[in-house]
């Protein structure tokens, strides 16, 4: 954990990045993970926790219209509803596709706010239960999530969403997976561990993010897909029946952004999530190309 402490000191020195939304605003249990996932040694890459903070060039072209055009073209060619959002750390801008105020089922991406709230409410307990924390975040294990959720609960999660200013994300029952969300809110949640936030201690945010960097290989679809080999990514995915979602951080080649790709479809289509794992590569790859061209 010494490396995490070292990087947390660097995080304390970063200037907080503002979240400026565009006018264009704007899903539950996954497949069971392995019973006993291999224990990983938490390691930290300094580059992962140091987003570029140089101010944008005055002549920099606004890429939000280009992102929206690319996403909408992909959405139009694929079934179901798809919501995509991105936060650009260089400009502080948040771009999102969904505009009708609708919400989506988060499935296991709700495990990220559970981890955040547990560290906020009882950091000593969270640190003493890192085995379950690893299972929940890196392997999306449901049993570990249920054990940790007994310490948090729906009321605490709703408090986190309120404190974070999330407009669409709410709990809808006592079960850990019962909630609604949208891509823009999910980007704001990832930002809490990717960049300095007053809502969670830097060292705790770094711990969660490191677990996201160590997501099981079979859960590296969505945001991490379609990236070049030298780009690093941290992600948390969620899938159940007709809801397939991916959230995370992408960093490399002067590019640094957080992204959410969430979707739902007719539940009678049993192959939807299998298909979506490939579909989600499209907005991820297109986004990387657009963001890289703007560096």
C-alpha positions as CSV (number, residue, x, y, z in Angstrom):
1,X,0.0,0.0,0.0
2,X,3.0,2.3,0.2
3,X,2.7,3.1,-3.5
4,X,-0.9,4.0,-3.0
5,X,0.1,6.3,-0.2
6,X,2.8,7.9,-2.4
7,X,0.3,8.6,-5.2
8,X,-2.3,9.9,-2.8
9,X,0.1,12.6,-1.8
10,X,0.4,13.5,-5.5
11,X,-3.3,13.5,-5.8
12,X,-3.6,16.0,-2.8
13,X,-1.6,18.4,-4.8
14,X,-3.7,18.3,-8.0
15,X,-6.0,21.2,-8.8
16,X,-9.6,20.0,-8.7
17,X,-11.1,19.7,-12.2
18,X,-14.5,21.4,-12.7
19,X,-17.4,19.5,-14.1
20,X,-19.1,21.6,-16.7
21,X,-22.0,19.9,-18.4
22,X,-23.1,20.7,-21.9
23,X,-26.6,21.7,-22.8
24,X,-26.9,18.2,-24.3
25,X,-27.5,16.2,-21.2
26,X,-27.5,13.1,-20.9
27,X,-28.6,-1.0,-16.2
28,X,-29.4,-6.2,-11.7
29,X,-26.9,-8.8,-11.1
30,X,-24.1,-10.0,-13.4
31,X,-23.1,-13.5,-14.1
32,X,-21.6,-15.0,-11.0
33,X,-17.8,-14.4,-10.7
34,X,-15.4,-17.1,-9.7
35,X,-15.9,-18.4,-6.1
36,X,-12.4,-17.7,-5.0
37,X,-10.7,-15.2,-7.3
38,X,-6.9,-15.1,-7.1
39,X,-5.6,-12.4,-4.8
40,X,-3.8,-9.6,-6.5
41,X,-1.1,-7.4,-5.2
42,X,-2.3,-3.8,-5.5
43,X,0.1,-1.9,-7.7
44,X,-0.1,1.6,-8.9
45,X,1.2,3.2,-12.1
46,X,1.9,6.9,-11.4
47,X,0.6,7.8,-14.9
48,X,-2.8,6.3,-14.0
49,X,-3.4,8.8,-11.2
50,X,-2.0,12.0,-12.8
51,X,-4.3,13.4,-15.4
52,X,-2.9,16.1,-17.6
53,X,-3.8,19.4,-16.2
54,X,-2.3,21.8,-18.7
55,X,-4.9,24.4,-19.7
56,X,-6.4,23.9,-23.1
57,X,-5.0,25.8,-26.0
58,X,-7.3,28.8,-26.9
59,X,-7.4,27.7,-30.5
60,X,-8.4,24.1,-29.6
61,X,-11.4,22.9,-31.7
62,X,-14.5,22.0,-29.8
63,X,-14.8,18.2,-30.3
64,X,-18.2,17.7,-28.6
65,X,-20.2,17.9,-31.8
66,X,-17.8,15.4,-33.4
67,X,-18.2,13.0,-30.5
68,X,-22.0,13.3,-30.6
69,X,-22.2,12.7,-34.3
70,X,-20.0,9.6,-34.0
71,X,-22.0,8.2,-31.1
72,X,-25.4,8.9,-32.7
73,X,-24.3,7.2,-35.9
74,X,-23.4,4.1,-33.9
75,X,-26.6,4.2,-31.8
76,X,-28.7,4.5,-35.0
77,X,-27.2,1.3,-36.4
78,X,-27.7,-0.8,-33.2
79,X,-30.8,-2.1,-31.4
80,X,-32.1,-0.9,-28.1
81,X,-31.3,2.2,-26.2
82,X,-27.7,3.2,-25.8
83,X,-26.5,6.2,-23.7
84,X,-22.9,7.4,-24.0
85,X,-21.2,10.1,-21.9
86,X,-17.6,11.4,-21.6
87,X,-15.7,13.8,-19.3
88,X,-12.6,15.4,-20.9
89,X,-10.1,16.2,-18.2
90,X,-8.3,18.7,-20.4
91,X,-11.3,21.0,-20.7
92,X,-13.6,20.0,-17.8
93,X,-16.5,19.4,-20.3
94,X,-19.0,16.6,-20.0
95,X,-20.7,15.4,-23.2
96,X,-23.7,13.0,-23.2
97,X,-26.1,11.6,-25.8
98,X,-29.3,11.1,-23.8
99,X,-31.7,14.0,-23.8
100,X,-35.2,12.8,-22.8
101,X,-34.5,12.4,-19.1
102,X,-34.9,8.6,-19.3
103,X,-33.0,6.3,-17.0
104,X,-31.3,2.9,-17.2
105,X,-30.8,-0.1,-15.0
106,X,-27.2,-0.1,-13.8
107,X,-26.7,-3.8,-13.0
108,X,-23.2,-4.3,-11.4
109,X,-21.8,-0.8,-12.2
110,X,-23.7,0.1,-9.0
111,X,-20.8,-1.7,-7.2
112,X,-18.6,1.3,-7.8
113,X,-20.8,3.7,-5.7
114,X,-21.2,1.0,-3.0
115,X,-17.4,0.9,-2.7
116,X,-17.2,4.7,-2.6
117,X,-19.9,5.0,0.0
118,X,-18.4,2.3,2.2
119,X,-15.0,4.1,2.2
120,X,-16.9,7.4,3.0
121,X,-19.0,5.9,5.8
122,X,-16.6,3.5,7.5
123,X,-13.1,3.5,5.9
124,X,-11.6,1.3,8.6
125,X,-14.2,-1.4,7.8
126,X,-13.6,-1.0,4.1
127,X,-9.8,-1.4,4.5
128,X,-10.3,-4.4,6.8
129,X,-12.5,-6.2,4.1
130,X,-10.3,-5.7,1.1
131,X,-10.8,-9.3,0.0
132,X,-14.5,-8.7,-0.5
133,X,-13.8,-5.3,-2.0
134,X,-11.5,-6.9,-4.6
135,X,-14.1,-9.6,-5.3
136,X,-16.8,-7.0,-5.8
137,X,-14.9,-4.5,-8.0
138,X,-12.3,-6.7,-9.9
139,X,-14.5,-9.8,-10.3
140,X,-18.0,-8.4,-9.9
141,X,-18.8,-11.1,-7.3
142,X,-22.4,-10.9,-6.0
143,X,-21.9,-12.6,-2.6
144,X,-19.1,-10.2,-1.7
145,X,-21.3,-7.3,-2.8
146,X,-24.2,-8.5,-0.6
147,X,-21.8,-8.7,2.5
148,X,-20.4,-5.2,2.0
149,X,-23.9,-3.8,1.2
150,X,-25.1,-4.7,4.7
151,X,-22.7,-2.0,6.0
152,X,-24.0,0.6,3.5
153,X,-27.6,0.3,2.5
154,X,-29.9,2.1,0.2
155,X,-30.3,5.2,2.4
156,X,-26.5,5.7,2.4
157,X,-26.3,5.2,-1.3
158,X,-29.0,7.8,-1.9
159,X,-27.0,10.2,0.3
160,X,-24.0,9.7,-1.9
161,X,-26.0,10.4,-5.0
162,X,-27.4,13.5,-3.5
163,X,-24.0,14.8,-2.3
164,X,-22.6,14.2,-5.8
165,X,-25.4,16.1,-7.4
166,X,-26.6,13.2,-9.5
167,X,-29.9,14.0,-11.2
168,X,-31.0,10.6,-12.6
169,X,-29.3,8.1,-10.3
170,X,-31.5,6.8,-7.4
171,X,-32.1,3.7,-5.3
172,X,-35.4,2.0,-5.9
173,X,-35.5,-0.7,-3.2
174,X,-33.6,-2.4,-0.5
175,X,-31.6,-4.7,-2.7
176,X,-28.1,-3.6,-3.6
177,X,-28.9,-3.7,-7.4
178,X,-32.2,-1.8,-7.2
179,X,-31.5,1.6,-8.7
180,X,-31.7,3.7,-11.9
181,X,-29.1,5.8,-13.6
182,X,-27.8,7.5,-16.8
183,X,-24.4,7.7,-18.5
184,X,-23.7,11.3,-17.4
185,X,-24.2,10.4,-13.8
186,X,-22.0,7.3,-14.1
187,X,-19.2,9.5,-15.5
188,X,-19.5,11.8,-12.5
189,X,-19.2,8.7,-10.2
190,X,-16.0,7.5,-12.0
191,X,-14.6,11.0,-11.7
192,X,-14.8,10.7,-7.9
193,X,-12.1,8.0,-8.0
194,X,-10.3,9.1,-11.1
195,X,-9.7,12.7,-10.1
196,X,-9.6,14.7,-6.8
197,X,-12.9,14.8,-5.1
198,X,-14.0,16.4,-1.8
199,X,-16.3,13.4,-1.2
200,X,-13.7,10.7,-0.7
201,X,-10.1,10.6,0.6
202,X,-7.5,10.5,-2.1
203,X,-5.9,7.3,-0.8
204,X,-9.3,5.5,-0.7
205,X,-10.2,6.7,-4.2
206,X,-6.8,5.4,-5.4
207,X,-7.5,2.0,-3.8
208,X,-10.8,1.7,-5.7
209,X,-9.3,2.8,-8.9
210,X,-6.5,0.3,-8.6
211,X,-9.0,-2.5,-8.3
212,X,-10.7,-1.2,-11.5
213,X,-7.3,-1.4,-13.2
214,X,-7.2,-5.1,-12.2
215,X,-10.6,-6.1,-13.6
216,X,-10.9,-9.7,-14.6
217,X,-9.8,-10.2,-18.3
218,X,-13.3,-11.5,-19.3
219,X,-14.8,-8.2,-18.1
220,X,-12.6,-5.9,-20.1
221,X,-15.1,-5.1,-22.8
222,X,-16.8,-1.8,-23.3
223,X,-14.7,1.2,-22.3
224,X,-11.4,-0.6,-22.4
225,X,-12.0,-2.2,-25.8
226,X,-10.9,-0.6,-29.1
227,X,-7.8,1.1,-27.5
228,X,-4.2,0.9,-28.6
229,X,-1.8,-1.3,-26.6
230,X,-0.1,1.6,-24.9
231,X,-3.3,3.1,-23.5
232,X,-4.2,2.2,-19.9
233,X,-7.8,1.8,-18.7
234,X,-9.7,1.1,-15.5
235,X,-13.2,-0.1,-15.7
236,X,-16.3,-1.6,-14.0
237,X,-18.9,-3.4,-16.1
238,X,-22.4,-4.6,-15.3
239,X,-24.7,-6.9,-17.2
240,X,-28.0,-8.7,-16.6
241,X,-30.6,-9.9,-19.0
242,X,-31.3,-6.8,-21.2
243,X,-29.0,-4.4,-19.4
244,X,-25.3,-4.1,-20.4
245,X,-23.1,-1.3,-19.1
246,X,-19.4,-0.3,-19.0
247,X,-17.8,2.7,-17.2
248,X,-14.2,3.6,-16.7
249,X,-11.1,5.8,-17.2
250,X,-8.9,5.9,-20.3
251,X,-5.3,7.4,-20.2
252,X,-2.4,7.5,-22.6
253,X,-0.8,9.4,-25.5
254,X,-1.7,12.7,-23.9
255,X,-5.4,11.7,-23.7
256,X,-7.2,11.4,-20.4
257,X,-11.0,10.9,-20.0
258,X,-13.7,9.1,-18.2
259,X,-16.5,7.4,-20.1
260,X,-19.8,5.5,-19.7
261,X,-21.6,3.3,-22.2
262,X,-24.9,2.0,-20.9
263,X,-27.8,0.2,-22.7
264,X,-30.9,-1.8,-22.5
265,X,-33.1,-3.8,-24.9
266,X,-36.1,-6.1,-25.2
267,X,-35.5,-8.7,-22.5
268,X,-36.7,-11.4,-24.9
269,X,-33.5,-11.0,-26.8
270,X,-31.3,-13.5,-24.8
271,X,-28.2,-12.8,-26.8
272,X,-28.3,-9.0,-26.4
273,X,-25.5,-8.7,-23.8
274,X,-23.3,-11.1,-25.8
275,X,-23.8,-9.0,-28.8
276,X,-23.3,-5.7,-26.9
277,X,-19.8,-6.7,-25.8
278,X,-18.8,-6.3,-29.4
279,X,-21.1,-3.4,-30.1
280,X,-19.6,-1.4,-27.2
281,X,-16.2,-1.5,-28.9
282,X,-17.6,0.8,-31.5
283,X,-18.1,4.0,-29.4
284,X,-15.0,3.2,-27.4
285,X,-12.8,3.0,-30.5
286,X,-14.4,6.0,-32.1
287,X,-14.1,8.1,-29.0
288,X,-10.4,7.3,-28.6
289,X,-9.7,8.3,-32.2
290,X,-11.5,11.7,-31.8
291,X,-9.9,12.4,-28.4
292,X,-6.4,11.5,-29.7
293,X,-6.8,13.7,-32.8
294,X,-7.5,16.7,-30.5
295,X,-4.2,16.4,-28.6
